[in-house]
Amino acid sequence: MATIKELREQAANAATEARSLLNQAEGEKDEARAADLETQHDKAMADYDSAIGKAERLEKLEAAEQRASDHADAEERKDRDNKRPAVSGLILPKEGEMDYRTAFHEYIRAEGQKGSMSPEARAVLDAGKQAVEHRAQTTTAAAGGYTIPTELLGLVTKSMLAWGPMYDPGITTELATSGGGAITMPTVNDTAQVVVKHVEGTTLTDDGGSDAVFGEKVLNAYAFNTEWLRVSKELADDSIIAMETFLGGLLGERLGRRANLELTVGDGTGDPNGIVTASGSGKVAASTTAITFDEIIDLEHSVDSAYRVSPMVRYMFNDLTLAAVRKMKDGNGNYLWQMGNVIGGVPATFNGHNFSVNNAMVGLGDGVNSRVMLFGDFSKYFVRKVGTPLIGALQDKDFWPGFGVAGYIRFDGELADAAAVKHLALAAS
């Protein structure tokens, strides 16, 4: 597998090639040749996106592994390496004895018939089941429900982050809670208030005109599940390690897609108030299918300068929109999209700001009144996460001789200040 450095070098080479092809296309008088050059440019940029995506996923994985290593004490690391459930008060096997993961796999291979399992495996499996309600990554089903190896939860979480960006704590403000009770969030926009000059000997004005106006928004905890994912006995027998990786990625993708979708375009009625839905109107384009550089500038300046200087300010649009705006230039002939220092890990920018690609948003050509671009301070969007994702495994008559795995999460999202993030929409007609 390529290293992060190699992937970033591949991306840098692809971006350089794409820029050269686009410059050639602009100076080409032969329309067919110009079209061919633009097609080659698009392919080079697809290679760039692929390499950058792989590098970023690898960086996230390494960072997660490093955090786990830094924060786990010696005993916790020992338990994790042995794949034992981290259950308080449970007597776990000693070093060299059967661990939970091995017992779980033996359970699968025995088609749920505990009588066919070794006494050691049954003891370890039953010990984990007794404490099932204490573990975040377990099923609460009755007969046949067992906790699953803990590494699967890590795979799910990693995959969910890859399907962001709205679930990524690096984009928004994350609130992690253990319970799901409603959280009242006070809001205020004081950017229009001014401080007046004081005149010596005069009494300060006290007419209420300068009072701060507070509002409130509520963060709830909406639940979503993947439904049961059926796993055949043959797959469990023939490819047990690959199966875990497969399941972790698949469940994570399902949960991640739904979380990102809700946090992007949810309407706030029985589900999160998505960032697109909650954003204020910044600019309406003249066209029903395209946007211009001037309209992008208008969008940016529709956001108060107090928010534009935030370190969390960024653009957001889907990949089709990015493909179109990559070819745009400013008034000085500079491309709005700049690749940054790929090898050094400096991200690409758009019009001088960071940006996120979010395919839950609509793109250019997807219809009228489409909100195709966002800009603003995304730290004003709060994502409330309740606990960690729940992962459960079950084997009974409905799944036999295979078994079922499912995922479950609770979260909510709300924009505290609609003035902080604005959208650029296509014309109605």
C-alpha positions in Angstrom: 0.0 0.0 0.0 1.3 3.5 -0.9 2.5 5.7 1.9 1.0 9.1 2.6 4.0 10.8 1.1 3.8 8.7 -2.1 0.0 9.5 -2.4 0.6 13.2 -2.0 3.4 13.1 -4.6 1.0 11.4 -7.0 -1.6 14.1 -6.3 0.9 16.9 -6.9 1.9 15.4 -10.2 -1.7 15.0 -11.3 -2.5 18.6 -10.4 0.5 19.9 -12.3 -0.5 17.9 -15.3 -4.1 19.1 -15.1 -3.1 22.7 -14.9 -0.9 22.3 -18.0 -3.7 20.6 -19.9 -6.2 23.3 -19.0 -3.8 26.1 -20.1 -3.3 24.3 -23.4 -7.0 23.9 -23.9 -7.6 27.7 -23.4 -5.1 28.5 -26.1 -6.2 25.8 -28.5 -8.2 27.1 -31.6 -9.2 23.6 -32.7 -12.5 22.9 -30.9 -12.1 19.1 -31.0 -8.5 19.3 -29.7 -9.6 21.7 -27.0 -12.4 19.3 -25.9 -9.9 16.4 -25.8 -7.5 18.5 -23.6 -10.4 19.3 -21.2 -11.3 15.6 -21.0 -7.7 14.8 -20.2 -7.7 17.6 -17.6 -10.8 16.1 -15.9 -9.2 12.7 -15.8 -6.0 14.1 -14.2 -8.1 15.9 -11.6 -10.0 12.6 -10.9 -6.6 11.1 -10.3 -5.7 14.0 -8.0 -9.0 13.5 -6.0 -8.4 9.8 -5.7 -4.8 10.2 -4.4 -5.8 13.0 -1.9 -8.8 11.0 -0.7 -6.6 8.0 0.0 -4.0 10.1 1.7 -6.5 11.8 4.0 -8.2 8.5 5.0 -4.8 7.1 5.8 -3.9 10.2 7.8 -7.1 9.9 9.8 -6.5 6.2 10.5 -2.9 6.9 11.7 -4.1 9.8 13.8 -6.9 7.7 15.4 -4.4 4.9 16.1 -2.0 7.4 17.7 -4.7 8.9 19.9 -5.7 5.5 21.1 -2.1 4.7 21.9 -1.5 7.9 23.7 -4.6 7.7 25.9 -4.8 4.0 26.7 -3.0 2.9 29.8 -1.0 -0.4 29.9 -3.9 -2.6 31.1 -6.3 -1.1 28.6 -3.9 -1.7 25.7 -3.4 -5.3 26.9 -7.1 -5.9 26.9 -7.6 -4.3 23.5 -4.7 -6.3 21.9 -6.3 -9.5 23.3 -9.7 -8.5 21.9 -11.4 -8.8 25.2 -14.6 -6.9 26.0 -13.8 -3.8 28.2 -16.4 -4.7 30.8 -16.2 -3.4 34.4 -16.2 -6.2 37.0 -15.8 -9.0 34.5 -13.1 -11.7 35.2 -11.2 -12.0 31.9 -9.0 -14.8 30.7 -5.4 -14.7 31.7 -2.6 -14.2 29.2 -2.4 -17.3 26.9 -6.0 -18.4 27.5 -8.8 -18.0 25.0 -9.8 -14.5 24.3 -13.3 -13.2 23.4 -12.7 -12.7 19.7 -11.6 -16.4 19.3 -14.7 -17.5 21.3 -17.0 -15.4 19.1 -15.5 -16.9 15.9 -16.0 -20.4 17.3 -19.6 -19.5 18.1 -20.1 -18.5 14.4 -18.4 -21.7 13.1 -20.6 -23.8 15.4 -23.7 -22.4 13.8 -24.9 -21.1 17.1 -24.9 -24.5 18.7 -23.0 -23.9 22.0 -22.8 -27.6 22.7 -20.4 -27.9 19.7 -18.1 -25.3 21.2 -15.2 -25.9 23.6 -15.9 -25.4 27.3 -13.4 -22.5 27.4 -15.1 -20.7 24.5 -18.5 -21.1 26.0 -17.3 -19.7 29.3 -15.7 -16.7 27.7 -18.8 -16.0 25.5 -21.2 -16.3 28.4 -19.1 -14.0 30.5 -19.3 -11.4 27.8 -23.1 -11.8 27.4 -23.8 -11.3 31.1 -22.4 -7.8 30.9 -24.0 -7.0 27.5 -25.9 -3.9 28.7 -22.7 -2.2 29.8 -21.0 -2.2 26.4 -21.6 0.4 23.8 -21.0 -2.0 20.9 -23.4 -4.8 21.8 -26.9 -6.1 21.0 -29.6 -6.0 23.7 -31.5 -8.9 22.0 -32.4 -11.9 24.2 -31.4 -15.5 23.2 -28.6 -15.6 20.7 -27.3 -12.1 21.1 -23.6 -11.7 21.8 -21.1 -8.8 21.9 -18.8 -8.7 18.9 -15.1 -8.1 18.7 -14.2 -4.6 19.6 -12.1 -3.8 16.5 -15.3 -3.7 14.4 -16.5 -0.6 16.2 -13.2 1.2 15.2 -13.7 0.2 11.6 -17.3 1.6 11.6 -16.2 4.9 13.2 -13.4 5.3 10.7 -15.7 4.7 7.7 -18.3 7.1 9.1 -15.7 9.9 9.2 -14.6 9.1 5.6 -18.2 9.6 4.5 -18.5 13.1 6.0 -17.8 15.9 6.0 -20.6 17.0 8.3 -20.0 14.2 10.8 -16.3 15.2 11.0 -15.5 17.1 14.2 -12.8 19.1 12.3 -15.5 20.8 10.2 -18.2 21.6 12.7 -18.5 22.0 16.5 -19.0 18.6 18.1 -21.0 18.0 21.3 -20.5 14.5 22.7 -23.0 13.5 25.4 -23.7 10.2 27.2 -27.4 10.7 27.4 -30.0 11.8 24.8 -32.0 14.5 26.7 -32.8 17.7 24.9 -30.1 20.4 25.1 -31.2 24.0 25.0 -28.7 26.1 23.1 -28.8 29.9 23.6 -28.2 32.0 20.4 -27.3 35.6 19.8 -26.2 37.7 16.8 -24.7 41.0 18.1 -22.8 42.0 15.0 -25.1 44.9 14.2 -24.8 46.6 17.6 -22.4 49.5 17.9 -20.6 51.3 20.8 -21.4 55.1 20.9 -19.1 57.9 21.7 -19.4 59.2 25.3 -19.9 62.9 25.9 -18.5 64.1 29.2 -21.1 64.9 31.9 -24.0 63.2 30.1 -26.1 60.3 31.3 -25.8 57.0 29.4 -28.8 56.1 27.3 -31.0 53.4 28.8 -33.8 52.9 26.4 -33.2 49.2 25.7 -32.1 49.8 22.1 -28.7 48.2 22.7 -29.9 45.2 24.6 -28.6 41.8 23.4 -31.3 39.8 21.8 -31.1 36.2 22.7 -32.9 33.2 21.2 -32.6 29.5 21.7 -32.4 26.4 19.6 -32.7 22.8 20.8 -30.5 19.8 20.1 -32.3 16.5 20.3 -31.1 13.0 19.8 -32.6 11.3 16.7 -32.0 7.6 16.2 -31.1 5.8 13.0 -30.2 2.2 12.3 -28.8 0.1 9.4 -31.4 -2.7 9.7 -30.0 -6.2 9.9 -27.1 -7.1 7.5 -27.2 -10.9 6.9 -23.9 -12.8 6.8 -23.8 -16.2 5.3 -22.2 -19.1 7.1 -20.0 -19.7 4.1 -18.5 -16.2 4.3 -18.0 -16.5 8.1 -16.2 -19.9 7.6 -14.1 -19.1 4.6 -13.0 -15.5 5.1 -13.4 -14.5 8.8 -10.8 -11.7 9.0 -11.8 -10.2 5.6 -15.4 -10.5 6.7 -14.9 -8.3 9.8 -13.2 -5.6 7.7 -16.0 -5.8 5.1 -18.7 -5.6 7.8 -17.0 -2.6 9.6 -16.7 -0.7 6.3 -20.2 -1.5 5.1 -21.9 -0.6 8.3 -19.8 2.6 8.6 -20.7 3.6 5.1 -24.4 3.2 5.7 -24.4 5.1 9.0 -22.0 7.7 7.6 -24.1 8.4 4.5 -27.3 8.8 6.5 -25.6 11.0 9.1 -24.0 13.3 6.5 -27.3 13.5 4.6 -29.3 14.5 7.6 -26.7 17.0 8.8 -26.7 18.5 5.3 -30.2 18.7 4.1 -32.4 17.5 7.0 -35.5 19.7 7.3 -35.5 19.9 11.2 -38.8 18.2 11.5 -38.2 14.9 13.4 -34.6 15.0 12.2 -31.6 17.3 12.3 -31.8 20.8 10.8 -29.2 20.4 8.0 -26.6 23.0 7.3 -28.1 23.7 3.8 -31.6 24.0 5.2 -30.5 26.2 8.1 -28.2 28.5 6.1 -29.2 32.1 5.3 -29.7 33.4 1.7 -26.5 34.9 0.5 -26.9 35.2 -3.3 -29.3 34.0 -6.1 -27.5 33.4 -9.4 -28.8 34.8 -12.6 -28.7 31.4 -14.3 -30.6 28.2 -13.6 -27.7 26.0 -14.4 -24.4 28.0 -13.7 -22.7 30.4 -11.4 -20.2 33.1 -12.0 -17.1 34.4 -10.1 -18.9 37.7 -9.3 -21.7 35.7 -7.7 -19.3 33.8 -5.6 -17.8 37.0 -4.4 -21.2 38.3 -3.6 -21.9 35.1 -1.6 -18.6 35.5 0.4 -19.4 39.1 1.3 -23.0 38.4 2.3 -21.4 36.8 5.4 -20.4 39.4 8.0 -16.7 40.0 8.2 -16.8 39.0 11.8 -17.4 35.4 10.6 -15.2 35.6 7.6 -12.1 35.9 9.8 -12.9 32.7 11.7 -10.3 29.9 11.4 -13.3 27.6 10.7 -14.6 29.5 7.7 -14.9 27.5 4.5 -16.8 26.8 1.3 -18.8 23.7 0.8 -20.2 22.2 -2.5 -20.6 18.8 -4.2 -18.1 17.2 -6.5 -19.9 18.2 -9.7 -19.9 21.9 -8.7 -16.2 21.6 -7.8 -15.5 20.2 -11.3 -17.1 23.3 -12.8 -15.6 26.0 -10.5 -12.1 24.5 -10.8 -11.8 26.1 -14.2 -12.9 29.6 -13.0 -10.4 32.5 -12.8 -10.5 35.7 -10.8 -10.1 39.2 -12.2 -6.3 38.8 -12.3 -6.5 35.5 -14.3 -5.7 33.3 -11.3 -7.6 30.1 -10.9 -10.0 30.1 -7.9 -8.9 26.5 -7.1 -5.3 26.2 -5.9 -3.8 22.9 -5.0 -1.7 24.1 -2.1 1.4 22.1 -1.1 0.2 18.6 -1.6 3.5 16.9 -0.6 3.7 19.1 2.5 0.2 18.3 3.5 -1.2 21.8 2.9 -4.7 21.4 1.6 -6.1 22.8 -1.6 -8.0 26.1 -1.4 -10.9 27.7 -3.2 -10.9 31.5 -3.6 -8.3 31.7 -0.8 -10.3 29.6 1.7 -10.6 25.9 2.8 -13.4 23.9 1.2 -15.2 20.7 1.7 -16.8 18.4 -0.9 -20.2 17.2 0.3 -22.1 15.1 -2.2 -25.3 15.3 -0.1 -25.6 18.8 -1.6 -27.1 19.3 -5.0 -24.9 20.4 -7.9 -25.0 22.6 -10.9 -27.7 21.4 -13.3 -29.7 19.5 -10.6 -32.7 21.8 -10.8 -33.9 25.3 -10.1 -33.7 26.9 -6.6 -30.8 24.6 -5.9 -28.5 25.7 -3.1 -25.3 24.7 -4.8 -22.7 26.4 -2.6 -22.2 27.4 1.1 -19.8 29.8 2.6 -19.3 30.8 6.2 -18.1 29.9 9.7 -19.0 26.2 10.1 -18.1 26.3 13.8 -21.5 27.8 14.4 -23.1 24.5 13.3 -23.3 22.1 16.3 -23.4 18.4 15.8 -24.6 16.5 18.9 -23.4 12.9 19.1 -25.0 10.6 21.8 -22.4 8.1 23.0 -20.8 5.9 20.3 -22.4 3.9 17.5 -24.0 0.6 18.7 -23.0 -2.5 16.8 -24.8 -5.8 17.5 -24.6 -9.4 16.3 -27.4 -11.9 16.4 -27.8 -15.5 15.4 -31.2 -17.2 15.7 -33.7 -19.2 13.5 -34.2 -16.2 11.2 -30.5 -15.9 10.4 -29.4 -19.5 10.9 -27.0 -20.9 9.8 -25.5 -17.5 9.3 -25.9 -14.5 11.5 -26.9 -10.8 11.4 -25.1 -7.6 12.2 -26.6 -4.1 12.6 -25.6 -0.6 13.5 -27.4 2.2 15.4 -26.5 5.8 16.1 -28.2 8.9 17.7 -27.3 12.5 16.8 -28.7 15.9 15.9 -27.5 19.0 14.3 -28.4 22.7 14.3 -27.0 26.0 13.0 -26.8 28.4 16.0 -26.7 31.5 13.9 -28.1 31.6 10.3 -26.0 34.7 9.6 -22.8 32.7 10.0 -23.3 30.4 7.0 -25.0 31.6 3.7 -25.9 29.8 0.5 -25.7 30.6 -3.2 -28.8 29.3 -5.0 -29.5 28.9 -8.7 -32.2 31.1 -10.2 -35.8 30.0 -10.1 -36.4 30.4 -13.9 
